[in-house]
Structure formats: structure tokens, C-alpha cells
Amino acid sequence: MENYDRNLGFLIQDVARLMKCAFDRRIKDAGLTPAQWFALASLRRCDGLTQQQLADQMDMARAPLSKMLSRLEKGNWVQRLPDATDKRANRIYLTDKIQHILPTLQNEAEDLFAYIWGDLAEEKREGIIDFLADAKKRLLSEVEQG
């Protein structure tokens, strides 16, 4: 019988879920839902995504994403603008409002990662990050083929 506590797939899923829960707990007073934070973080990585691209990145259906974006737009966190080349598509951009909260988010993320890493040596940290980056690249290649 397999030990799921030592299974790479389960460990990655569990760690990602627990990191998200811990981060959400740390920033709960900011007034945004975890899904809204994830959308804003995704846009911070790549501002100006189309709604479809953002939905794909978040692994979310377009209808619920559209409702969430409407709430974010109402709160002046994002703005949706028509795509210059495809009139059917909208691109989503962060507003300047996000700038005042970024230092808090960055500090909370850094504190959480310091807690997670504990006293693990820098060399081992880099090895884990290298492994995950390589795994991501290989998996993206496989996903794009199929």
C-alpha cells in the first residue's frame, strides 16, 4: 500500500493548499476573498491578460470569473478594456489601488516562506526550486502538446 504522505503528487498538492490557507489567514483583513487575491496575483505576474487567459491560469470557468472581475472592477482593483485586435475579448489590468497594499502582501509572503523553509540550507532550497521549475517546464510542454 502506497504511503500518500510520501507521494510527490499528494505532497505538492497538500503543500500548495496549505500555503494558500496560511497566506489567506495572514491577509484576511485586507477585505478581498482568496479567489480575488489569486486573480490579482495572476495579473501582477502578467497584467493585461484576456479574461480567457486569466480563467485558464486560475483553472476557473469564465462565468464565475466574470462575476468576480465585476466585483473587483467595482472596488477599483481592476479595469477591463477591449482588446485592440479582437473586439470580442477584454483585457484585464490592475489599477493603481493595488500599489498601496503590495508591500503588506510582499512582507506576509516573505514571512510565510521564511517559516516554511525553516533552517533548510540555501543550497537545498535552490535544489527544490530548480526541481520544481524543471518539472513545471516539462509538464507545460506535455500539456501544450495535448
N, C-alpha and C positions, 0 to 999 in steps of 0.2 A: 504494500500500500504506500502510495506516494505521500511524502511529508510536505504538505502545502505551505508550511511555514518556511520552507527552504526552496520553494519553487520560484524561479525568477519572474515568471509572468504574474503570479499572485503577489509577490513581494513588490514589484514595480507598481501594480495597481493599488495595493494597500498603502504604500508609502505616498503615492500621489494623492490618494483620497484623504489620508490623514494630514498631509501637508496643507491641503486645501481647507480642511476643517480647522486646523490650528491657525492658519492665516486669517480665515473668516472670523474666528473668535477674537483675534487681535485687532481687527479693524471694524468690528461690528458697530462702533459708534459713529462711523463715517456716513451712515444713512443710505447706503446702497446695498442691494442684495448681492450674494455671492455670484450669481449669474451676470449681474450688471458689472461687477468688478472684473469678471473674466472677459467680458466684451470690451471694456475699456483697456484692459491689459493687452488684449489681442490687437486693438487699434494702436496702442502705444508702440507695439512691435512693428506694425505696418499700417500707418494711418492712410486712409483713403481706399480701403477695401470696398468692394461691392458688397451688397447685402448677401449675395450668394457665397462669395468668398468667406465672409465672416461666419455665415451659417456653417459652412464646411469646416472651418477652423475650430469652431465651437462644438461641432458634432450635434447641431441643433436644427430643427425644422425651421423653414422660413417664416411660417405664420407666427409662432411664438416669439421668434427673434424680432419680427416686425413690431409686435406689441411692446417688447422690451425697449426697442430703439425709440418708439414713440414716447415712452416714459423718460428715457434718457434725454431725448430731444426737448421734452417739456421742462426738464430740470436743467437745461442748457449745458449738458455734458457733451453732447454730440450734435452735429448737424448733418443732414442728408442733402446731398446736392446731386443733380442729374449728371450722369456720365457723359463726357464730351463726345464719345464716339458711339455709344449705344443708348439711345433715348429711353429704352425700356428699363435700364439699370440705374440704380442710385449708388453713389459712393458715400461712405460714412467717414466723417472727420471729427477728431477731438476738438473741443473748444478750449479756450484759454483757462476755463474754470478748473480743468484738471491740474494745472500747474501749481496751484496753492496746496494741493493735497499730496502731490508726488513725493516730497521729502518725507512725510509721515509714512507713506507706503513703503518707500525705499528703506527707511530705518527699521520698520517692522519686518520686512523681508530679510534684511541683513541679520537682525536679531534671531529670527527663526532659523536661518541657515547656520548661524553660529551654534545654536542649540542642537540642531540636527547633527552637524559634523562633530560636535563634542571635541575631544582631543585627538581626533584622527589626523595623522600626519599629512602634510600638504601633498606629498608625493602620492599617497594613496587616494586622496581627494581627486587629484588630477587624473589618476588612472580610472577612477569610477566615471568621471565626466567624459574622458576620452572614449571609454567603452560605450556609454550611453549615446554619445554623439555619433559614433560609428554605427551603432545599432539603428539609430534613427535614420541615418543616410541609407543603409541597406533596406530598411523597411519602406522608406519613401520610394525607393527605386522599384520595389516589388509592387507596391500599391499603385504606382503610376502605370505599370505595365498591364495591370488587370482591370 
